[in-house]
Amino acid sequence: MLDTYTLAAALTLLVPPSPAPALCVPDVAPADPEAYEQLWQEGETMEAFLAGADRRQDHWASNWALSEEVDPSVLARARAVGGEWKVLSVAVAGCSDSVNTVPFLGRLASLVEGIDLRIIDSNDGRWIMEDNRTPDGRPATPTFILLGPDFEKKGCFIERPVELQTTLIANPDGIDGESPFNWKMAWYEEDAGASTIEEFVGILEAASRGEMVCG
């Protein structure tokens, strides 16, 4: 006859494990314009985000000031697109990629009539990050979603400019004797937002032609 402890152990083996808790998802499908619109309406403006940034404050301030120097030819291309566009950015104040990209696209939006940018945090925007991963499969901040006037997704910019992203993925152990992080930060400093702005303008131009570019 089985004793109490042996019987309990046997019964445990017969009971299927509880399912893992479901991820929290919005009430509508992630790709639904209503989901994007809801988050965009709840997002912060660039100015509000800067005022509330609780990490890397000096870096945010310096890059926001640096972003005033936008290449006139690239700015002209952005203005020539026309139309109404929304940009939904998933960003975190402490993220080294966010601080080196968001100020520059925020500035571009402020200089181009018809482009409006809002910022949400990585908790609210988690499903966006999951749906728009980096080339090596990571959900990452920042993630920028370009939306049309009806909040339909038209393109996206994920985490870093292509040149930087490609180099870092190919060299996980370091580059030219530098750690990946130090090399990345030096690259950002030298580039001064130029690649981020130019790539995003290319995504915008593609969207105006009815082509979706995400990368």
C-alpha positions in Angstrom: 0.0 0.0 0.0 1.3 3.5 -0.9 2.1 5.8 1.9 0.7 9.4 1.7 3.9 11.0 0.3 4.4 8.4 -2.4 0.8 8.7 -3.4 1.1 12.5 -3.6 4.2 12.3 -5.8 2.5 9.8 -8.1 -0.6 12.1 -8.5 1.7 15.0 -9.3 3.1 13.2 -12.3 -0.4 12.6 -13.6 -1.5 16.3 -13.4 -0.5 18.3 -16.5 1.6 21.4 -15.7 -0.2 24.7 -15.7 0.1 26.6 -19.0 2.6 29.5 -19.0 0.9 32.9 -18.4 -0.1 34.5 -21.7 1.7 37.7 -22.7 -0.3 40.9 -22.3 -1.5 42.0 -25.7 -3.7 44.9 -26.8 -7.4 44.3 -27.3 -7.0 44.6 -31.1 -4.4 42.8 -33.3 -1.0 44.4 -33.1 -1.1 45.3 -36.8 -4.5 47.0 -36.5 -4.3 50.8 -37.1 -6.4 51.2 -33.9 -3.6 49.7 -31.8 -1.1 52.1 -33.3 -3.4 55.0 -32.9 -4.1 54.3 -29.3 -0.4 54.2 -28.4 0.4 57.2 -30.5 -2.3 59.3 -28.8 -0.9 58.2 -25.4 2.7 58.9 -26.4 4.8 61.8 -25.3 6.1 64.6 -27.5 9.8 65.0 -27.9 9.8 68.0 -25.6 7.9 66.1 -22.8 10.2 63.1 -23.1 13.3 65.2 -22.9 11.9 67.0 -19.8 11.2 63.7 -18.1 14.3 61.7 -19.1 15.7 60.3 -15.9 18.9 58.8 -17.3 21.6 60.0 -19.7 20.2 63.5 -19.2 23.4 65.3 -20.4 23.6 63.1 -23.5 20.0 63.7 -24.4 20.5 67.4 -24.0 23.7 67.5 -26.1 22.3 65.4 -28.9 19.1 67.5 -29.0 21.2 70.6 -29.5 23.4 68.8 -32.0 20.4 67.7 -34.0 19.8 71.3 -35.1 22.4 70.8 -37.8 20.4 68.8 -40.3 21.9 68.3 -43.8 19.9 70.8 -45.9 19.7 68.4 -48.9 18.2 65.6 -46.7 15.8 68.0 -45.1 14.7 69.2 -48.5 14.0 65.6 -49.5 11.9 65.0 -46.4 9.9 68.2 -47.1 9.4 67.3 -50.7 7.5 64.1 -49.7 4.5 66.0 -48.4 1.5 64.4 -46.9 0.6 63.6 -43.3 2.7 61.1 -41.3 2.9 59.9 -37.8 6.0 58.4 -36.2 5.6 56.1 -33.2 8.9 55.6 -31.3 9.4 53.0 -28.6 12.3 54.3 -26.6 14.0 54.2 -23.2 15.9 57.1 -21.6 18.7 54.9 -20.4 19.2 53.2 -23.8 22.4 54.2 -25.6 20.8 53.6 -29.0 17.7 55.6 -28.1 19.7 58.6 -27.0 21.7 58.5 -30.3 18.7 58.3 -32.6 15.5 59.7 -31.1 16.7 63.3 -30.8 17.6 63.4 -34.5 14.4 62.0 -35.7 12.5 64.2 -33.2 14.3 67.2 -34.7 13.5 66.1 -38.2 9.8 65.8 -37.3 9.9 69.3 -35.8 11.3 70.7 -39.1 9.1 69.0 -41.5 5.4 70.0 -41.8 3.2 67.0 -41.8 5.4 64.7 -39.6 4.5 64.3 -36.0 6.5 62.1 -33.6 5.4 60.6 -30.3 7.3 58.4 -27.9 6.2 55.5 -25.7 8.1 53.3 -23.3 9.2 49.7 -23.9 6.4 48.3 -21.6 3.6 49.8 -23.7 5.5 49.2 -26.9 6.6 45.7 -26.2 4.5 44.1 -28.9 5.8 46.5 -31.4 9.3 45.5 -30.6 8.4 41.9 -30.8 6.8 42.3 -34.2 9.7 44.4 -35.6 12.9 42.7 -34.5 16.5 43.4 -35.3 18.3 41.4 -38.1 19.7 39.1 -35.4 16.3 38.5 -33.9 16.1 40.9 -30.9 13.2 43.1 -29.8 15.0 46.4 -29.2 14.8 50.0 -28.4 14.5 52.3 -30.2 11.9 51.0 -32.7 10.3 53.6 -34.9 7.1 52.9 -36.8 6.1 55.2 -39.7 2.3 55.5 -39.9 0.1 57.1 -42.5 -2.7 59.5 -41.8 -5.0 56.6 -40.9 -2.4 55.0 -38.6 -1.6 52.2 -41.0 2.0 51.0 -40.8 4.1 52.2 -43.8 7.6 51.5 -42.7 10.0 51.2 -39.7 13.5 52.0 -38.5 14.8 49.5 -36.0 17.4 50.3 -33.3 20.4 51.5 -35.4 21.5 52.7 -38.8 22.3 49.8 -41.2 26.0 50.3 -41.4 26.4 50.3 -37.6 24.0 47.4 -37.1 25.7 45.2 -39.7 29.2 45.9 -38.3 28.2 45.1 -34.7 26.4 41.9 -35.6 29.4 40.7 -37.6 31.8 41.6 -34.7 30.3 40.5 -31.4 33.6 40.3 -29.7 34.9 43.8 -30.6 36.2 45.9 -33.4 39.7 47.3 -33.9 40.6 46.4 -30.3 37.5 48.2 -28.9 34.6 46.6 -27.1 31.4 46.7 -29.2 29.9 49.3 -26.9 32.8 51.7 -27.0 33.1 51.3 -30.8 29.4 51.9 -31.2 29.5 55.1 -29.1 32.5 56.4 -31.0 30.6 55.7 -34.3 27.5 57.5 -33.1 29.6 60.5 -32.0 31.3 60.8 -35.4 28.1 60.2 -37.4 26.2 62.9 -35.4 22.8 61.5 -36.4 23.4 61.9 -40.2 22.9 58.2 -41.0 19.8 57.9 -38.8 18.1 60.9 -40.5 19.1 59.9 -44.1 17.9 56.3 -43.6 14.6 57.4 -42.2 14.0 59.9 -45.0 14.6 57.0 -47.4 12.0 55.0 -45.6 9.6 58.0 -45.8 10.3 58.4 -49.5 9.6 54.7 -50.1 6.4 54.9 -48.2 5.2 57.8 -50.4 5.7 55.5 -53.4 3.7 52.8 -51.7 6.7 50.7 -50.8 7.3 49.5 -47.2 10.9 49.5 -46.0 11.7 48.2 -42.5 15.2 47.9 -41.2 
